[in-house]
Amino acid sequence: MNTFKKTISFIREQFGEPESFIPLHEPRFIGREREYVNDAIDSTFVSSVGEYVNRFEKDISNKVGVKYTVATSNGTSAIHAALIISGVKYSNEVITQALTFVATSNAISYVGANPVFLDVDIDTMSLSPLSLKRFLKNETYSKNGRTYNKKTGAHISACLPMHTFGFSCRIDEIVEICNQYNILVIEDAAESLGTTFKGRQTGTFGKLGVYSFNGNKTITSGGGGVIVTDCEKLAKLAKHITTTAKVNHSWEFYHDMIGYNYRMPNLNAALACAQLEQLDNFIERKRKLASNYINFFKDKEINFISEPLNCRSNYWLMCLGFKNPIEKSKFLKFSNENKIMTRPVWQLMFRLPMYKNCYRDDQKNAIILESTVINIPSSVIF
Ligand SMILES: *Cc1c(COP(=O)(O)O)cnc(C)c1O
C-alpha cells in the first residue's frame, strides 16, 4: 500500500497537480492553434476544402517521409477507406491482433470482412511475427498466388497490425512475411505518430498506413485521420473515395463509384497544422516523463514498461505491469479513488459479442497483458 501512496504523490508531482483530477491524456494548445483556426474562420473555408487541408497533407508527408497523404474525418474512416482501396472484399479475412482498440476490428467489419486475431509479443504488445508465421504456415494454403484459411476457406487479403500505445511492432518482419504470402499490409499507426522502428517512422512500412488525430492522441485535430502511402495510384483512389468519388468538374455532379464523405474539414486541419508543429516538442516531453517514471519505478515491485528494442517510442499512453491481476485491480481502484485516472488495457476483441466467433490463436501473451497491464497519466508535461 505504501508503494501505491508514493506512486500517487509521484504522479501528482509530475503534473504539478497537488489535488485535482489527472486524466490519462489531455491535449495541449501552446502553439499557433488559435491563429490558424481564426484564419480558417476568416477565410470562410471551414468545411471540407481549404488550404489547411492541403498544407496538413504536405506537412504529414514531410514529417513521416512518404510521398502521399490523404486527410480524413477520423482514424476509423481512414482505416475503412484504406481497406476498401486495398481491395479487401466481403467474406475475406484480415489478420490483426485482439489487443487493440475496437476501431481496428470495426473497420474490417465495415467492408464485410472478418478479423483473424493473432497473438502479440510481450515487449511490443503488438502483432507477433512469430504468431503470424506459425498461423500462415500451419493454417493456410496457397492457390493462384493467394492465401486461404484452411478452416474457413476465406481469402486472406490483408494484414492490419497495430502499434500499441505508441510502441512499434516488429514491422519489418511482418511486412517480409506478408510479402511471401501476397498479403497486403496496412499499418494501424493511429497511436504511434512519430514513433520510429529502426530509425524509420511507423506507418510507412506497409503499403498503406493510418494515423488518428482524435482528442486523446499525441496531437489532435479535434477529430481526424490520415492515410499515408508511397503509391500514387492508391493515394489518388484514397482521395477519390473519401470525397464522395466525385469526378472533377466545375459544375457537373458525377460520381463514378460508391464514395464516402470522409474528408477532414479545413477547420480541423488548421488545428492539426499547429499541433503538428509541436509534435517533436511533445514527444521529447513525453519521453522525459517516461524516463522520470522509469527512475521512480526502478526499485519498486510495479514495473514501468519501457520501449522495446529498435523502437524510439512517442510514449503515447504509458503502461505499468503488475505481478498479478489482484495487485492490478487494487491499484486501479486506489488510483481512481484518488482522482488519478488509470485504466486497464482494452478487453480483447474476442470477448466482445460481435467478434466472439472470429478465428483466433492461443492468445497467450495478449491474455497475460490484458490481466496485468494498465495505462497511467501520460499527457505532455512542462
Ligand atoms: C484512436 C484509434 C483509432 C481510431 O481513431 P479515431 O480517430 O478515434 O477514429 C483506430 N485504431 C486505434 C488503435 C486507435 O487507438
Ligand as a Chemical Component Dictionary entry (heavy atoms), coordinates in Angstrom:
data_LIG
# 
_chem_comp.id                   LIG 
_chem_comp.type                 NON-POLYMER 
_chem_comp.pdbx_formal_charge   0 
_chem_comp.three_letter_code    LIG 
# 
loop_
_chem_comp_atom.comp_id 
_chem_comp_atom.atom_id 
_chem_comp_atom.alt_atom_id 
_chem_comp_atom.type_symbol 
_chem_comp_atom.charge 
_chem_comp_atom.model_Cartn_x 
_chem_comp_atom.model_Cartn_y 
_chem_comp_atom.model_Cartn_z 
_chem_comp_atom.pdbx_ordinal 
LIG C1 C1 C 0 -7.723  6.005 -31.886 1  
LIG C2 C2 C 0 -7.592  4.741 -32.622 2  
LIG C3 C3 C 0 -8.273  4.502 -33.831 3  
LIG C4 C4 C 0 -9.357  5.337 -34.375 4  
LIG O1 O1 O 0 -9.173  6.647 -34.464 5  
LIG P1 P1 P 0 -10.409 7.674 -34.422 6  
LIG O2 O2 O 0 -9.758  8.896 -34.958 7  
LIG O3 O3 O 0 -10.805 7.799 -32.989 8  
LIG O4 O4 O 0 -11.474 7.157 -35.290 9  
LIG C5 C5 C 0 -8.014  3.332 -34.520 10 
LIG N1 N1 N 0 -7.181  2.423 -34.048 11 
LIG C6 C6 C 0 -6.532  2.595 -32.883 12 
LIG C7 C7 C 0 -5.620  1.542 -32.422 13 
LIG C8 C8 C 0 -6.732  3.737 -32.120 14 
LIG O5 O5 O 0 -6.114  3.876 -30.944 15 
# 
loop_
_chem_comp_bond.comp_id 
_chem_comp_bond.atom_id_1 
_chem_comp_bond.atom_id_2 
_chem_comp_bond.value_order 
_chem_comp_bond.pdbx_ordinal 
LIG C1 C2 SING 1  
LIG C2 C3 SING 2  
LIG C2 C8 DOUB 3  
LIG C3 C4 SING 4  
LIG C3 C5 DOUB 5  
LIG C4 O1 SING 6  
LIG O1 P1 SING 7  
LIG P1 O2 DOUB 8  
LIG P1 O3 SING 9  
LIG P1 O4 SING 10 
LIG C5 N1 SING 11 
LIG N1 C6 DOUB 12 
LIG C6 C7 SING 13 
LIG C6 C8 SING 14 
LIG C8 O5 SING 15 
# 
